[in-house]
Amino acid sequence: QVQLVESGGGLVQPGGSLTLSCQASGITFNLYTLGWYRRAPGKQRELVARITRQFSTNYGDSVKGRFTISRDNAKYTVSLEMNSLKPEDTAVYYCNAATEWGTDYWGKGTLITVSS
């Protein structure tokens, strides 16, 4: 059974930092591109950051320079370090694992609220 379990969400003040983690199980982790996506209230889901099997990364324009994605193939985890958080970063953040041949898995999401 495949599971992606996010942790680390919560309430943070503007300008603050937070790190999300996603623990994967049931997949051959090193074969997957791992990503973080988010859905803000009233908006469509958008890419936050993604890291490939080769450790190549790409980021959504709104988070470039503030967020950093990393993966640990030994621990089956993918993390998202978020700095200089803004109220517009408030959203439910989802972990994703996908392969180039179409396999696609999602976590249940974790809420981040950026507010004073």
C-alpha positions in Angstrom: 0.0 0.0 0.0 1.4 3.4 -1.0 1.4 6.1 1.5 2.6 9.7 1.5 2.3 11.3 4.9 2.9 15.0 5.2 3.9 16.7 8.5 5.1 20.0 9.7 2.2 22.3 8.9 0.7 24.8 11.2 0.4 28.5 12.0 3.4 30.8 11.4 3.8 34.6 11.4 4.7 36.5 8.3 8.5 36.4 7.7 8.8 33.2 9.6 10.1 29.8 8.5 8.7 26.3 8.5 9.8 22.9 7.2 7.5 20.3 5.7 8.3 16.7 5.5 6.7 13.9 3.6 7.3 10.2 4.5 6.8 7.8 1.7 6.2 4.1 1.9 5.1 1.4 -0.5 7.1 2.7 -3.5 10.6 2.4 -4.9 11.4 5.9 -3.8 14.5 6.6 -5.9 12.5 6.0 -9.1 10.1 8.9 -8.4 10.0 12.6 -9.0 8.9 14.1 -5.7 7.0 17.3 -5.5 5.1 19.7 -3.3 1.9 21.4 -4.5 -0.5 23.7 -2.8 -4.1 24.8 -3.1 -5.0 28.1 -1.6 -8.6 28.9 -0.7 -10.5 29.7 -3.9 -7.6 28.9 -6.2 -6.4 26.0 -8.3 -3.6 23.7 -7.2 -0.2 24.9 -8.2 3.3 23.5 -8.2 5.5 24.7 -5.3 8.6 22.7 -5.9 9.8 19.5 -7.5 12.9 17.3 -7.4 13.7 14.6 -9.9 15.4 11.3 -9.6 18.6 13.0 -10.6 18.1 15.7 -7.9 17.2 18.4 -10.5 14.9 20.9 -8.9 12.4 23.5 -10.2 10.2 25.9 -8.3 7.0 27.9 -8.8 7.8 31.5 -9.5 6.2 32.8 -6.3 8.5 30.8 -4.1 11.8 31.0 -5.9 14.6 32.1 -3.6 12.5 31.4 -0.5 11.7 27.7 -0.5 14.1 24.8 -0.9 13.2 21.2 -1.7 15.3 18.2 -0.8 15.1 14.4 -0.8 16.6 11.6 1.2 16.5 8.4 -0.7 17.7 6.4 2.2 14.9 7.6 4.5 12.2 7.9 1.8 11.5 11.5 2.7 11.1 14.7 0.8 11.3 18.0 2.6 10.4 21.6 1.9 12.2 24.3 3.7 10.1 27.5 3.6 11.6 30.9 4.6 10.3 34.5 4.5 6.7 33.2 4.5 4.0 35.5 3.3 0.2 35.5 4.0 -0.3 34.5 0.3 1.6 31.2 1.1 -1.4 30.1 3.2 -2.7 26.9 1.6 -3.0 23.2 2.0 0.3 21.7 0.9 0.4 18.3 -0.8 3.2 15.8 -1.3 3.3 14.1 -4.7 5.3 11.2 -6.1 5.2 10.6 -9.8 7.1 8.6 -12.5 7.6 9.3 -16.2 5.5 6.3 -17.0 2.4 7.8 -15.4 2.3 6.5 -11.8 1.1 9.3 -9.6 0.4 9.4 -5.8 -0.7 12.1 -3.4 -0.7 12.7 0.2 -3.7 14.0 2.1 -2.2 17.4 2.6 -1.2 19.6 5.5 -2.4 23.1 6.2 -0.1 26.1 6.5 -1.5 29.4 7.7 0.7 32.5 7.6 -0.9 35.1 9.7 0.0 37.5 12.5 
